[in-house]
Amino acid sequence: MYTRRSSRPRRSRTAATLLATAALLVSACSSSGSASDASGAAEVALAALPQSTPAGLAPYYGQKLSWRTCGVPGFECATMRAPLDYAHPEAGDVRLAVARKKATGKGRPLGSLLVNPGGPGGSAVGYLQQYAGIGYPAEVRARYDMVAVDPRGVARSEPVECLSGRQMDTYTQTDTTPDDQKETDELVDAYKKFAEGCGARSANLLRHVSTVEAARDMDILRAALGDKKLTYVGASYGTFLGATYAGLFPERVGRLVLDGAMDPSLPARRLNLDQTAGFETAFQSFAKDCVQQPDCPLGHKGTTPAQVGRNLSAFFKKLDAHPIATGDADGRKLGEALATTGVIAAMYDEGSWAQLRESLTSAMKEKDGAGLLVLSDSYYERDADGRYSNLMFANAAVNCLDLPAAFSTVDQVEKALPSFEKASPVFGDGLAWASLNCAYWPVKPTGEPHRIAAKGAAPIVVVGTTRDPATPYRWAQSLSRQLSSSRLLTYEGDGHTAYGRGSDCIDGAIDTYLLRGTPPAKGKRCS
């Protein structure tokens, strides 16, 4: 579903549109049951790989990175080779973009700190250059070489491609809450065209962009950097990537921080349903705050969160029938789909609530949809010239490969609608339909839901935020129980992820762990 990533201290988003979204968080993993199973967690555990390096992989593990300047002062870039298919390394390479910023402090060097902002599909290199390499605490940057690799299929690493900009404009405006058979057929057709575009433009790569393969790439990078163990900070989907690494290579785990944790043991439908409830929790917080503000267009003091939700739903329904102008150069109007995405985008970060109130006021009272369109475009990574990054393409490619689809037919979605609407009266309908997109994917999934124990790993810090919309707190609790050496660090607050969001308690605990290797005390909670 909506796993999003972040490019700034106030982390947000692991990712997608209401259309491509269904897969988003789902990429984490699901239960060992069928794709339609919505309850039990998987019992099977991810098995560790042999500690010895297979002969066929020796050339990859022995490669030397050739660093060069890459246009951003203070950063170096390199290209790393990895096998396209780990089962057949002789079949060819995938080339991965790597960037780093060398440690500059006087203290004892601690090696490399690999960062990943989530997605799947978020550019780790972009995140490093725009935030982590300059915005992480000075003490951390002084002791570590800050490093990032764009996972296979993402951004600079042989990106998955699917649709043109104009095709994506059409896709993102498709109604995700169909009212009749015609609209249902149009939605299914949009999913099929998206999948067909990916299959036509990225056929070979689509089979080899799984999280397991990306985690194995990280181990090759660890070796190429000269580190005996991996030190890593992953946010949102990046927690699934980091946990997968720990499960595959427990003896090579250094200091791992998994912030905004995902639960790899749940089936896709349960993941989507949990996340739907997570967005409702975040919306309830927004609603309570909104009615206390003089510019809230959804109610006033005394208006209940439930009524705020009904007011927003009524506005969405009006847009469904009569989209409003945005002033967009390409003539796009604000309909229900784009407006919903804009609102959901603001749920990732309470720092965006003021912008959301202003945008809603303009749309509801002045029939000006420009503000909500800006929020939606930022979520999709669409620029002013109508170009999209490959975020949405990579997101779907990884998620649909990692996990069996949540739903395989329209009938299954329709039967599940009541449970999704109960989880979120505002967003449930759209998020249920969004869970259908992997049903038409051109490549069969290679992953299954599983638990990750990582027995023998060094202490791993799992971070959960109590009112996180995209990665509900219960997922952090579950992952922490699965990992044999984990420590759960809890942030009692709003927004997606916790590190670097203004809590001295959270930041201090994580910095101490990264710099000294001392994990937080058991049961530690921060606000």
Secondary structure, 3 states (H helix, E strand, C coil): CCCCCCCCCCCCCCCCCCCHHHHHHHCCCCCCCCCCCCCCCCCCECCCCCCCCCHHHHHHHCCCCCCEECCCCCCEEEEEEEECCCCCHHHCEEEEEEEEECCCCCCCCCCEEEEECCCCCCCHHHHHHHHHHHHCCHHHHHHCEEEEECCCCCCCCCCCCCCCHHHHHHHHCCCCCCCCHHHHHHHHHHHHHHHHHHHHHCCCHHHHCCHHHHHHHHHHHHHHHCCCCEEEEEECHHHHHHHHHHHHCHHHEEEEEEECCCCCCCCHHHHHHHHHHHHHHHHHHHHHHHCCCCCCCCCCCCCCHHHHHHHHHHHHHHHHHCCECCCCCCCCCECHHHHHHHHHHHHCCHHHHHHHHHHHHHHHHHCCCHHHHHHHHHHHCECCCCCECCHHHHHHHHHHHHCCCCCCCHHHHHHHHHHHHHHCCCCHHHHHHHCCHHHHCCCCCCCCCCECCCCCCCCEEEEEEEECCCCCHHHHHHHHHHCCCEEEEEEEEECCCCCCCCCHHHHHHHHHHHHHCCCCCCCCEEC
